[in-house]
């Protein structure tokens, strides 16, 4: 079934793609201060586009953290569909750093089409998916002569990749300005190509740093080795004590509150087209898969907590040799949490255990960098029903429900402070390399995403 909005979207696919490429050329890397101007430029471009397509009250909302300026939120609305529901469309315009650059086949900020995919940093996470919402709204405005079938608020952030503190504070402090019936987030993926997918659960997260300090200054290992404590050795001993060789996390009480998925949900996961060997060889690329015994791969990645080490900066890492005993050593450690667990309790358990593992001769500080709650979304509401039906029309297949292993903290904020459910309707693919070199977005899914949002909004608008 076609509509005037679908027809407009199809006629304008080449323009939509070129506009996305222009947005992807902006290196809006939120974590690097050298790119602050680029990040603001992306926000300004999006605000101008939101005004152009017909959204009202468009503005940048400044954010601050500890007295320091953050990256702005971009807000717009159209609230003239009397008696119709209100959707809050969320996305983020910031991107991860592109390193390592030498692994990219084409430059990360020069969008390139190859094999039906668009390669660029931010292509799928989340500029391409966020832009689907704006292009769906443009198509609906054009076909509706300046009117939409339902009420819309749009909020875009520039700090998702660095913890999302700015938008979390705004949602917490100004819930009345985001009043809606449900939120729409497109920052997830489909389970498999051509299989329409709605994500109904996400793991939460704690991201931490462990800093170990030994001597008051760096020391020569020939003069002091054997007497002075080595913070890197101490840090390695601490990290080795956090998990056993089978992948079980050893923090006392860590698993106590874990909620096990229902038998029905586990049975549905078993029916999904999942090839464990393909996953191991093509997606992971390791000799074997690791993790907790007694749980399937999907259970381990969707419904079990994890603990991972991401980096250990410090000491001497240059070419050649330098026999230094560093005064301090740091590790970045995160945990993914599942429903039933809370960041506050889990962090307290973790910090206490790290302190208990600390060897003599050093002191340790455990810092929380950012956190987010795990969430499971109910599927018995008209918004999920509309999304499911819209995707079925676009893809010609029944929509499946999955959970995601990652974290989108804003979904918990919407539930907690706005008291609304979130529809997580994403169009990425498992091999899209988000956060890695050669990130891509399947161009057909960009267009299907636009059409799915149009059909969903038309359904909800009656």
C-alpha positions in Angstrom: 0.0 0.0 0.0 1.5 3.3 -1.1 0.8 6.8 0.1 1.6 10.3 -1.0 4.3 10.5 1.7 5.9 7.2 0.6 5.8 8.4 -3.0 7.6 11.6 -2.1 10.2 9.7 -0.1 10.9 7.3 -3.0 11.1 10.2 -5.5 13.6 12.0 -3.3 15.9 9.1 -2.3 19.0 10.4 -4.2 18.6 13.9 -2.5 18.1 12.3 0.9 21.3 10.3 0.5 23.4 13.3 -0.6 22.1 15.3 2.4 23.2 12.4 4.7 26.6 12.4 3.1 27.0 16.1 3.8 26.1 15.5 7.4 28.6 12.6 7.6 31.4 14.8 6.4 31.3 16.8 9.6 33.7 15.1 12.1 31.4 15.7 15.2 33.6 13.6 17.5 32.1 14.5 20.9 35.0 13.2 23.0 37.8 15.2 21.4 37.9 19.0 22.3 39.6 19.7 19.0 36.3 18.9 17.3 34.0 21.0 19.5 33.4 23.4 16.6 32.6 20.6 14.3 30.1 19.1 16.8 28.4 22.5 17.1 28.3 22.8 13.3 26.5 19.5 13.0 23.9 20.7 15.5 23.4 24.0 13.6 23.0 22.1 10.3 20.4 19.9 11.8 18.5 22.8 13.4 18.4 24.6 10.0 17.1 21.4 8.4 14.4 20.9 11.0 13.2 24.5 10.4 13.2 24.0 6.7 11.1 20.9 6.7 8.4 22.5 8.9 9.1 21.9 12.5 8.4 24.8 14.9 10.1 26.2 17.9 13.4 24.9 16.7 16.3 25.8 18.9 19.7 24.8 20.3 19.6 24.0 24.1 23.0 24.5 25.7 24.3 22.0 28.2 26.9 22.2 30.9 28.8 19.7 33.1 30.6 20.9 36.2 30.6 24.5 34.9 32.1 23.4 31.5 30.1 23.9 28.3 28.8 20.7 26.7 27.5 20.0 23.2 24.0 21.4 22.5 20.7 19.6 22.2 18.7 20.3 19.1 14.9 20.6 19.7 11.9 21.1 17.4 8.2 20.3 17.5 4.9 20.2 15.7 1.9 19.9 18.0 -1.2 20.7 15.9 -2.8 17.2 15.4 -5.6 17.6 17.9 -6.6 14.4 19.6 -3.7 12.4 18.1 -0.8 10.9 20.1 2.6 12.6 20.5 5.9 11.0 19.6 9.2 12.1 20.9 11.9 11.3 18.2 15.4 10.9 19.7 18.7 10.5 18.0 22.3 11.6 18.4 24.6 13.5 16.0 27.9 12.9 17.7 30.2 10.1 16.6 33.0 7.9 17.9 36.7 8.7 17.1 37.7 7.0 13.8 40.9 5.3 15.1 42.7 3.3 13.9 42.8 5.3 10.7 45.0 2.9 8.8 42.3 0.2 8.9 39.8 2.3 6.9 39.6 1.4 3.2 38.3 4.9 2.5 38.5 8.1 4.7 36.1 8.0 7.6 34.7 11.4 7.0 34.4 11.1 3.2 31.3 9.0 2.7 31.8 6.3 0.1 29.3 4.0 -1.6 30.5 0.3 -2.0 28.4 -2.8 -2.5 25.1 -1.1 -1.7 26.5 0.3 1.6 27.5 3.8 2.7 30.8 3.8 4.5 31.6 6.6 7.0 32.0 7.2 10.7 28.5 7.8 12.0 26.8 6.2 9.0 24.7 3.9 11.1 25.6 5.1 14.6 23.6 7.3 14.6 23.5 10.0 11.9 22.0 7.8 9.2 19.3 6.4 11.5 18.6 9.7 13.1 18.3 11.3 9.7 15.6 8.8 8.7 13.3 10.4 11.2 13.8 13.9 9.7 13.3 12.6 6.1 10.1 10.7 7.1 8.8 13.9 8.7 9.7 16.0 5.6 7.8 13.5 3.4 4.8 13.6 5.7 4.9 17.5 5.8 5.1 17.6 2.0 2.3 15.2 1.4 0.1 16.7 4.2 0.5 20.3 2.9 2.4 21.3 6.1 0.5 19.1 8.5 1.5 15.8 10.2 -0.8 12.9 11.1 0.3 13.0 14.7 2.1 15.4 17.1 5.9 15.3 17.1 8.7 16.5 19.3 12.3 15.9 18.1 15.3 16.0 20.5 18.8 15.3 19.2 21.9 15.2 21.4 25.6 15.6 20.8 27.0 13.6 23.7 25.6 10.1 23.4 29.1 8.7 22.8 30.5 10.4 26.0 27.7 9.4 28.4 24.8 11.6 27.6 24.9 13.8 30.7 23.4 16.8 29.0 20.3 15.2 27.8 19.9 13.2 31.0 19.9 16.4 33.0 17.4 18.1 30.6 15.0 15.1 30.7 15.2 15.1 34.5 14.8 18.8 35.0 12.4 19.7 32.2 10.1 16.8 31.7 7.1 19.1 30.8 9.0 20.3 27.7 9.3 16.7 26.3 5.7 15.6 27.2 4.8 12.7 24.8 2.9 9.4 24.7 5.9 7.4 23.5 9.5 7.8 22.3 11.0 6.5 19.0 14.6 5.6 19.0 16.4 4.3 15.9 19.9 3.4 17.3 19.6 -0.4 17.2 20.0 -3.1 14.6 18.0 -5.7 12.8 18.8 -9.3 13.8 19.6 -10.3 10.2 19.4 -8.7 6.7 15.8 -8.3 5.5 14.4 -9.4 8.9 12.3 -6.5 10.5 13.3 -6.3 14.1 12.2 -4.4 17.2 14.5 -4.3 20.2 12.6 -4.7 23.5 15.5 -4.9 26.0 18.9 -3.3 26.6 21.7 -4.0 29.0 22.7 -1.2 31.3 26.3 -0.1 31.9 28.8 1.0 34.4 32.0 2.6 32.9 34.8 3.0 35.4 38.5 3.7 35.9 40.8 2.0 38.3 43.9 4.0 39.2 46.7 2.4 41.2 49.4 4.5 42.7 52.7 3.3 44.0 55.9 5.5 44.5 55.7 9.3 44.5 57.4 9.5 41.1 58.5 7.2 38.2 61.5 5.1 39.3 64.5 3.4 37.5 63.9 -0.4 37.7 67.6 -1.1 38.0 68.0 1.0 41.2 64.5 0.4 42.7 63.2 -2.8 41.1 62.6 -5.5 43.8 61.9 -2.9 46.5 59.5 -0.4 45.0 55.9 -1.5 44.2 54.9 -1.6 40.5 51.4 -0.2 39.9 51.1 -2.1 36.6 51.7 -5.4 38.2 49.3 -4.6 41.0 46.7 -3.5 38.4 47.1 -6.7 36.5 46.7 -8.7 39.7 43.5 -6.8 40.5 42.0 -7.3 37.0 42.9 -11.0 37.0 41.0 -11.4 40.2 37.7 -10.0 38.8 36.8 -13.0 36.6 37.7 -16.7 36.5 39.0 -18.5 33.4 35.5 -19.6 32.5 34.2 -16.1 32.3 32.3 -16.0 35.6 32.5 -12.6 37.4 33.8 -13.1 40.9 32.5 -9.9 42.5 30.5 -11.2 45.6 26.7 -10.7 45.1 27.1 -9.5 41.5 24.6 -12.0 40.1 22.1 -11.9 43.0 19.5 -9.6 41.4 19.8 -10.9 37.8 16.3 -11.5 36.3 16.2 -14.5 34.0 14.3 -14.2 30.7 11.0 -16.0 30.5 10.8 -19.4 28.9 8.7 -17.9 26.1 11.3 -15.3 25.4 14.1 -17.9 25.3 12.0 -20.1 23.0 11.5 -17.2 20.6 15.3 -16.5 20.6 15.9 -20.2 19.6 13.7 -19.7 16.6 15.8 -16.8 15.3 18.1 -17.5 12.3 21.3 -17.6 14.3 24.4 -19.4 13.0 26.8 -19.6 15.9 29.8 -20.7 13.7 29.2 -17.8 11.2 29.0 -15.4 14.2 32.3 -16.8 15.6 34.2 -16.7 12.3 32.8 -13.7 10.4 31.6 -11.3 13.2 34.0 -12.1 16.1 36.9 -13.7 14.2 38.3 -15.6 17.2 39.3 -19.3 17.5 36.5 -20.0 20.0 33.7 -18.1 21.7 34.1 -17.5 25.5 31.7 -16.7 28.3 29.5 -18.3 30.9 28.9 -22.0 30.5 25.2 -23.1 30.4 24.0 -20.1 28.5 23.5 -19.7 24.7 25.4 -17.0 22.8 22.2 -14.9 22.6 21.6 -15.2 26.3 25.2 -14.3 27.1 25.1 -11.1 24.9 21.5 -10.0 25.7 20.6 -11.2 29.2 23.8 -11.9 31.2 26.1 -9.3 32.9 29.6 -8.8 31.7 32.9 -7.3 32.8 35.5 -6.0 30.2 38.8 -4.2 30.2 39.1 -1.5 27.5 42.5 0.0 27.9 45.4 0.4 30.3 47.1 3.8 29.5 50.3 4.7 31.4 53.9 3.9 31.7 56.2 3.7 28.7 54.7 2.6 25.4 57.1 4.2 22.9 59.6 2.5 20.5 62.7 1.0 22.1 63.2 0.4 25.8 62.8 2.5 28.9 63.2 0.7 32.3 60.7 2.7 34.2 58.6 1.7 37.2 55.6 4.0 36.7 54.2 5.9 39.7 50.7 5.1 38.6 48.7 2.9 36.3 45.1 3.1 35.1 42.6 0.7 33.6 39.3 1.4 32.0 36.8 -1.2 33.0 33.1 -1.5 32.2 30.3 -3.8 33.2 27.1 -4.5 31.3 24.1 -4.9 33.6 20.8 -6.8 33.0 17.3 -6.3 34.3 17.1 -6.6 38.1 20.6 -5.0 38.5 21.2 -1.3 39.3 24.3 0.7 38.6 24.5 2.0 42.2 24.5 -1.4 43.9 26.7 -3.1 41.3 29.3 -0.3 41.4 29.4 -0.5 45.2 30.0 -4.3 45.0 32.7 -3.8 42.4 34.5 -1.0 44.2 34.5 -3.0 47.5 35.9 -6.1 45.7 38.6 -4.1 43.9 39.8 -2.6 47.2 39.9 -6.1 48.7 42.1 -7.3 45.8 44.6 -4.5 46.1 48.1 -5.8 47.0 50.3 -4.1 49.6 52.5 -1.2 48.7 49.9 0.6 46.5 46.7 2.6 46.9 43.7 2.3 44.6 41.0 4.7 43.5 37.9 3.5 41.7 36.0 6.1 39.7 32.6 6.0 38.0 32.7 7.6 34.6 29.1 7.1 33.5 26.3 4.6 33.9 22.9 3.6 32.6 20.1 1.4 33.7 19.1 -1.9 32.0 15.6 -2.0 30.6 13.0 -4.3 29.2 10.1 -2.6 27.2 6.6 -3.9 27.2 5.2 -5.0 23.8 1.5 -4.7 24.6 1.0 -1.1 23.6 -0.4 0.6 20.4 3.0 2.1 19.5 4.8 -1.2 19.3 1.9 -2.6 17.4 2.0 0.2 14.9 5.8 -0.2 14.5 5.5 -3.9 14.0 2.8 -3.5 11.4 4.7 -0.8 9.5 7.8 -2.9 9.3 5.8 -5.9 8.1 4.4 -3.8 5.3 7.9 -2.5 4.2 9.8 -5.8 4.5 7.0 -8.3 3.7 7.8 -10.4 6.8 6.7 -10.7 10.4 8.6 -8.5 12.8 10.7 -10.2 15.4 11.4 -9.1 19.0 15.0 -9.2 20.3 17.1 -7.7 23.0 20.3 -5.7 22.5 23.6 -6.3 24.3 24.5 -2.6 24.3 23.2 0.3 26.3 21.1 3.4 25.4 20.8 5.2 28.8 18.2 7.7 27.5 15.6 4.9 27.1 15.7 4.5 30.9 15.6 8.2 31.4 12.4 8.4 29.2 10.8 5.7 31.3 11.8 7.1 34.6 11.2 10.8 34.1 8.7 11.1 31.3 6.8 7.8 32.2 6.6 6.8 28.5 7.5 3.6 26.7 10.2 3.6 23.9 9.9 1.9 20.6 13.4 0.9 19.5 13.1 0.5 15.7 16.6 0.2 14.3 17.8 -0.6 10.8 21.5 -1.4 11.3 23.0 -4.8 10.6 25.2 -6.9 12.8 28.2 -6.4 10.5 27.9 -2.6 10.3 31.1 -2.0 12.3 29.8 0.6 14.6 32.6 2.0 16.8 35.1 0.3 14.5 36.9 1.0 11.2 34.8 0.8 8.0 31.5 1.6 9.7 28.7 1.4 7.2 24.9 1.7 6.7 23.1 -0.5 4.1 21.6 2.1 1.8 18.4 0.1 1.2 17.9 0.1 5.0 18.2 3.9 5.1 15.3 4.1 2.6 13.3 1.3 4.3 13.7 3.0 7.6 12.2 6.2 6.3 9.3 4.3 4.9 8.8 2.4 8.1 8.6 5.6 10.1 6.2 7.1 7.7 3.9 4.1 7.8 4.1 3.9 11.6 3.1 7.6 12.0 0.3 7.3 9.5 -1.0 4.2 11.4 -1.0 6.1 14.7 -2.5 9.2 13.1 -5.5 7.1 11.8 
